[in-house]
Amino acid sequence: MIIKTIVIIAFILIIISLGSALLHLVKHRSDEDSKKTVRALTFRITLSVVLFIFVFIMIRTGMYTPHGIGIRMHAPKPSASAMPAPQNTPASN
């Protein structure tokens, strides 16, 4: 539960930083606001990289186990010999 909370907070901070950069980019055209835009985007990129490394470490140490569609896509498929043969039966009316 704590890992989900950390990830959610990081995503919220990334969105806020991106919004802040957009605000400084669109609303103001001065040189100082340009520096604020760069700082906000740098913070967003840094936070994204830290979040990626955090999730990678959590998966590698086994503290977090991925689940969902990615696991189902990469799960080993049953062999053809293990599956029962289809039976052809005439349809009854």
Sine and cosine of phi, psi and omega as CSV:
sin_phi,cos_phi,sin_psi,cos_psi,sin_omega,cos_omega
0.00,0.00,-0.60,0.80,-0.01,-1.00
-0.93,0.37,-0.55,0.83,0.01,-1.00
-0.92,0.40,-0.67,0.74,0.04,-1.00
-0.88,0.47,-0.64,0.76,0.00,-1.00
-0.90,0.44,-0.69,0.72,0.02,-1.00
-0.89,0.46,-0.69,0.72,-0.01,-1.00
-0.91,0.42,-0.67,0.74,0.01,-1.00
-0.90,0.44,-0.68,0.73,0.02,-1.00
-0.89,0.45,-0.65,0.76,0.02,-1.00
-0.89,0.45,-0.68,0.73,0.04,-1.00
-0.89,0.46,-0.65,0.76,0.02,-1.00
-0.89,0.45,-0.69,0.72,0.03,-1.00
-0.90,0.44,-0.60,0.80,0.04,-1.00
-0.90,0.44,-0.70,0.72,0.01,-1.00
-0.91,0.42,-0.68,0.74,0.02,-1.00
-0.89,0.46,-0.68,0.73,0.02,-1.00
-0.89,0.45,-0.65,0.76,0.03,-1.00
-0.91,0.42,-0.65,0.76,0.06,-1.00
-0.90,0.43,-0.64,0.77,0.04,-1.00
-0.89,0.46,-0.68,0.73,0.02,-1.00
-0.90,0.44,-0.65,0.76,0.02,-1.00
-0.90,0.45,-0.67,0.75,0.02,-1.00
-0.87,0.49,-0.73,0.69,0.00,-1.00
-0.93,0.37,-0.52,0.85,-0.01,-1.00
-0.95,0.31,-0.67,0.74,-0.11,-0.99
-1.00,0.08,-0.69,0.72,-0.16,-0.99
-0.98,0.22,-0.65,0.76,-0.10,-0.99
-0.87,-0.49,0.54,-0.84,-0.02,-1.00
-0.87,-0.49,0.21,0.98,-0.05,-1.00
-0.99,0.16,0.20,-0.98,-0.04,-1.00
-0.94,0.35,-0.58,0.82,0.00,-1.00
-0.92,0.39,-0.64,0.77,0.02,-1.00
-0.94,0.35,-0.46,0.89,0.08,-1.00
-0.91,0.41,-0.62,0.78,0.05,-1.00
-0.92,0.39,-0.59,0.81,0.05,-1.00
-0.91,0.41,-0.61,0.79,0.04,-1.00
-0.90,0.44,-0.70,0.71,0.01,-1.00
-0.90,0.44,-0.68,0.74,0.02,-1.00
-0.88,0.47,-0.68,0.73,0.00,-1.00
-0.90,0.43,-0.67,0.74,0.02,-1.00
-0.94,0.35,-0.59,0.81,0.07,-1.00
-0.90,0.43,-0.66,0.75,0.05,-1.00
-0.88,0.47,-0.66,0.75,-0.01,-1.00
-0.90,0.44,-0.70,0.71,-0.01,-1.00
-0.91,0.41,-0.68,0.73,0.02,-1.00
-0.88,0.48,-0.71,0.71,0.01,-1.00
-0.90,0.43,-0.61,0.79,0.03,-1.00
-0.90,0.43,-0.67,0.74,0.01,-1.00
-0.92,0.40,-0.68,0.73,0.03,-1.00
-0.89,0.46,-0.66,0.75,0.03,-1.00
-0.89,0.45,-0.69,0.73,0.03,-1.00
-0.87,0.50,-0.72,0.69,0.01,-1.00
-0.90,0.44,-0.66,0.75,0.03,-1.00
-0.87,0.50,-0.74,0.67,-0.01,-1.00
-0.91,0.41,-0.64,0.76,0.03,-1.00
-0.87,0.49,-0.71,0.70,0.01,-1.00
-0.90,0.43,-0.65,0.76,0.01,-1.00
-0.89,0.46,-0.63,0.78,0.01,-1.00
-0.95,0.33,-0.70,0.72,-0.04,-1.00
-0.91,0.41,-0.57,0.82,0.00,-1.00
-0.99,0.12,-0.18,0.98,0.02,-1.00
1.00,0.05,0.12,0.99,0.02,-1.00
-0.96,0.27,-0.38,0.93,0.05,-1.00
-0.72,-0.69,0.75,-0.66,0.03,-1.00
-0.92,-0.39,0.88,-0.48,0.01,-1.00
-0.90,0.44,0.54,-0.84,0.06,-1.00
-0.55,-0.84,0.27,-0.96,0.02,-1.00
0.92,-0.40,-0.46,-0.89,-0.15,-0.99
-0.91,0.41,-0.56,0.83,-0.01,-1.00
-0.90,0.44,-0.64,0.77,0.02,-1.00
-0.93,0.37,-0.66,0.75,0.00,-1.00
-0.92,0.39,-0.53,0.85,0.00,-1.00
-0.94,0.34,-0.56,0.83,-0.09,-1.00
-0.98,-0.20,0.09,1.00,0.02,-1.00
-0.94,0.35,0.57,-0.82,0.02,-1.00
-0.91,0.42,0.68,-0.73,-0.01,-1.00
-1.00,0.07,0.57,-0.82,0.02,-1.00
-0.91,0.41,0.55,-0.84,-0.02,-1.00
-0.96,0.30,0.34,-0.94,-0.04,-1.00
-0.91,0.40,-0.51,0.86,-0.02,-1.00
-0.96,0.29,-0.41,0.91,-0.01,-1.00
-0.99,0.15,-0.31,0.95,-0.02,-1.00
-1.00,0.06,0.65,-0.76,0.03,-1.00
-0.93,0.37,0.52,-0.85,0.01,-1.00
-0.95,0.31,0.65,-0.76,0.04,-1.00
-0.92,0.39,0.62,-0.79,-0.01,-1.00
-0.96,-0.28,0.75,-0.66,0.03,-1.00
-1.00,-0.10,0.95,-0.32,0.06,-1.00
-0.88,-0.47,0.63,-0.77,0.01,-1.00
-0.92,0.38,0.61,-0.80,0.02,-1.00
-0.96,0.27,0.71,-0.71,0.02,-1.00
-0.99,-0.17,0.64,-0.77,-0.01,-1.00
-0.94,-0.35,0.00,0.00,0.00,0.00
